[in-house]
Amino acid sequence: MYKIIGADQKEYGPITSDQIRQWIRDGRVNAHTQVRLEPDGNWQPLSAFPEFADALQPGVAAPGPTAPAFISPVGAAGGSNASALQAVKGPAIALIVMASLGIAVYLLSALAHIVRGQAMNPQLANLPPQAQAYMRMMVGPLGTLIDLVAVALNGVVLLGATKMMRLQSYGLAMVACILAMLPVASCCCLIGLPFGIWGLIVLNKPEVKSQFT
């Protein structure tokens, strides 16, 4: 079974090889139409499937005067790549800026926890020993550890967004968008939520996903 991408950028299928052959004869698809073999094949031009080579020969030799109904507008490799790069540019830049700010903010916060933990010693003298230990842990080591975890998460978001902008490492780009939606990875509460959702929407478009290396 196969799926194809129509001119409206929607997926059609699953359909059988016989249906595709019929659509070739009807002029509804051609050699440049993006096709995927179910369930987990990659998007490729129809001409890349040897099983349809014989059916495509008449269409390749003598194309009709009008565009078939289901020819994908991203059939040409260069145009498709350029369109995908343009689509991911916005969310990728937003995630890069957010992650860079997050790394800076959380590094400063970690440093502040260390300094504050040392400065609190005289203020804790009147508290019970257990309360002193708890406050030192929250303000000192534990707070610092949480900040460093946030720095690491923002580092992953930064790397994934950079890869996204170059159409590389689709899985890492997806992880970056998901992490950006977590409050701990955002330097200002839920500021990363809309950016992460935006990135996921763009990455799940077939014409974008197919261009990742």
BELJOJO-V562771 format. One record per residue. SS is DSSP state (H for helix, E for strand, C for the rest). BURIAL is I if it has 24 or more other C-alpha atoms within 12 Angstrom, else O. D_FIRST is the distance of its C-alpha to the first C-alpha in Angstrom with 2 decimals. Layout:
# BELJOJO-V562771
ss,burial,d_first
SS,BURIAL,D_FIRST
SS,BURIAL,D_FIRST
This chain:
# BELJOJO-V562771
ss,burial,d_first
C,O,0.00
E,I,3.79
E,I,7.16
E,I,10.45
E,I,14.10
C,I,16.42
C,I,20.13
C,O,20.99
C,O,19.29
C,O,16.96
E,I,13.24
E,I,11.26
E,O,8.05
E,O,5.62
E,O,5.39
C,O,4.91
H,I,6.80
H,O,9.79
H,O,9.82
H,I,9.90
H,I,12.56
H,O,14.38
H,I,14.51
H,I,15.90
H,O,18.46
H,O,19.28
C,I,19.90
C,I,17.67
C,I,15.97
C,I,17.59
C,I,17.76
C,I,18.48
C,I,15.70
E,I,14.16
E,I,10.44
E,I,8.74
E,I,6.20
C,O,5.57
C,O,8.03
C,O,10.85
C,O,10.51
C,I,13.20
C,I,13.43
E,I,14.47
E,I,15.59
H,I,13.51
H,I,16.42
H,O,15.66
C,I,12.75
H,O,14.86
H,O,12.56
H,I,13.34
H,O,16.97
H,O,18.49
H,I,17.02
H,I,18.18
H,O,21.65
H,O,23.36
H,I,22.20
H,O,23.28
H,O,26.54
C,O,27.50
C,O,25.92
C,O,26.84
C,O,29.60
C,O,27.63
C,O,24.78
C,I,21.41
C,O,20.53
C,I,17.47
C,I,18.97
C,I,19.10
C,I,22.79
C,I,22.19
C,I,20.88
C,O,23.98
H,O,24.03
H,O,27.59
H,O,27.23
H,I,24.15
H,I,26.08
H,O,29.18
H,I,27.52
H,I,26.06
H,I,29.51
H,O,31.18
H,I,28.94
H,I,29.68
H,I,33.34
H,I,34.74
H,I,33.45
H,I,34.00
H,I,37.62
H,I,38.24
H,I,37.10
H,I,39.16
H,I,42.26
H,I,41.83
H,I,41.33
H,I,44.29
H,I,46.52
H,I,45.39
H,I,46.33
H,O,49.72
H,I,50.47
H,I,49.61
H,I,51.53
H,O,54.56
H,I,54.12
H,I,54.07
H,O,57.25
H,O,58.82
H,I,58.11
H,I,59.88
H,O,62.88
H,I,63.05
H,I,62.94
H,O,65.95
H,O,67.81
C,O,67.40
H,O,69.55
H,O,72.85
H,O,71.31
H,O,70.09
C,O,73.49
C,O,74.41
C,O,71.22
C,O,70.91
H,O,69.53
H,O,66.23
H,O,65.72
H,O,66.58
H,O,64.01
H,O,61.28
H,I,62.08
H,I,62.21
H,O,58.79
H,O,57.19
H,I,58.82
C,I,58.80
H,I,56.35
H,O,53.77
H,I,53.67
H,I,53.42
H,O,50.56
H,I,48.57
H,I,49.17
H,I,48.09
H,O,44.82
H,I,44.24
H,I,45.05
H,I,42.45
H,I,39.75
H,I,40.68
H,I,40.53
H,I,36.88
H,I,36.19
H,I,38.10
H,I,36.24
H,I,32.78
H,I,33.78
H,I,35.11
H,I,31.88
H,I,29.97
H,I,32.27
C,I,31.40
C,I,27.60
C,I,27.96
C,O,26.99
H,I,24.45
H,I,25.12
H,I,28.86
H,I,28.61
H,I,26.86
H,I,29.61
H,I,32.26
H,I,31.16
H,I,31.15
H,I,34.54
H,I,35.99
C,I,35.63
C,I,37.84
H,O,41.53
H,I,42.81
H,I,40.96
C,I,42.34
C,I,45.89
C,O,46.54
C,O,44.99
C,O,41.70
H,I,41.85
H,I,38.66
H,I,36.61
H,I,35.84
H,I,35.17
H,I,32.72
H,I,30.85
H,I,30.90
H,I,29.46
H,I,26.61
H,O,25.67
H,I,25.70
H,I,23.84
C,I,20.90
C,O,20.38
H,I,17.24
H,I,19.54
H,I,22.00
H,I,19.91
C,I,18.34
C,I,21.93
C,I,23.20
C,O,24.32
